[in-house]
Amino acid sequence: MQNDVLNRAAELADNSVAYALATVVRAEKPTSAKPGANAIITTDGTLTGWVGGSCSQPTVIRQALKALQDGEPRLLRLCPPERMGQLPQAGVIETVMRCANGGTLEVYIEPHVPRPQLVVMGHLPIAEALATLGSALGYEVVVMGWDVTPDRFPTADRGCVHLDFAQIRSARHGNVPHTFIVVASHGNYDEAALAGALKTTAPYIALVASKKRSAAIMEYLGEAGLPEEQLVRLKYPAGLDIGAVTPDEIAVSIFAEIVQLRRQHQLSSVDSPSPAEIAEAIDPVCGMTVNIATARYVTDYAGQSYYFCNASCQRSFEKEPDRYLVKEQAHAS
């Protein structure tokens, strides 16, 4: 099982797909999961592997999705109500686990997010400076254009001597911009590069050019049939206005703009619930959180749907629904 999970993680990493790795680091009996048990959770809430049964999985998935949003790892402690708060520790997220077994699990959740991608279209000094700075900042750097050779761009991850738009991968990770395109060909193939780049979903597409040159390119692209909703996405001139003059300074101004965009979206996404978090319900029997979209145990009673983490809770509710509804109302008040 562990090898299957690790193989899945390697497969996702090779394909630049974000995932979180959840690993049981401590368990107090009785629990079904033991230390070393692990699972992969992807951004759609799919869990592959084993970190316990229906009592622990929904909470692990929910925390994994939060980790993928904010990029921060977390240590999760799931324990019975009577043990809550007994071992307060900084950085530990305690969550009640109401299953009958009464055990405790501690699960470490580590997000693995693909490197952001910088696509540079150009082969002159500003393109060289962008590629060098992008690599130093941990970006996946792809350079396209004339005379793009390993000697000229030794730090780039990939280089193409033509405009290969298939190299541009998923534009976003969750709510955070993840793909950034900079056209810096200085008039050599600006129009062709922008015509292809603006058809992608990349949230940042910028042109290194003067305002006069940029206006002429925009007019050309409009006459070539690119719709207005694509044209307005182009940022020109590229970068923040910091008075940059040299190629290295211009590259810094562009990256300052990219970092600003990424961090603004990252901060706003931390407070935004993921789609998988919105569609949730509370099991009226045990109090566990249940993902509505994937719930297997559902009962309709008095015109309302109730969702359960397992068949046992569902059977208990169906035998005495009013008992658990009274309990649920008392808990809510």
Buried (B, 14 or more C-beta within 10 A) or exposed (E): EEEEBBEBBEEBEEEBBBBBBBBBBBBEEEBBBEEEBBBBBBBEBEBBBBBBBBBBBBBBBBBBBBBBBBBEBBBBBBBBEEBBEEEEEEEEBBBBBBBEBBBBBBBBBBBBBBBBBBBBBBBBBBBBBBBBBBBEBEBBBBBBBEEBEEEBBEBBBBBBEEBEBEBBBBBEBBBBBBBBBBBBBBEBBBBBBBBBBBEBEBBBBBBBBEEEBBEBBBEBBEEEEBEEEBBEBBBBBBBBEEEBEEBBBBBBBBBBBBBEBBEEBBEEBEEEBBEBBEBBBBBBBBBBBBBEEBBEBEBEBEEEEBBBBBEBBBEBBEEEBEEBBEEBEEEEE
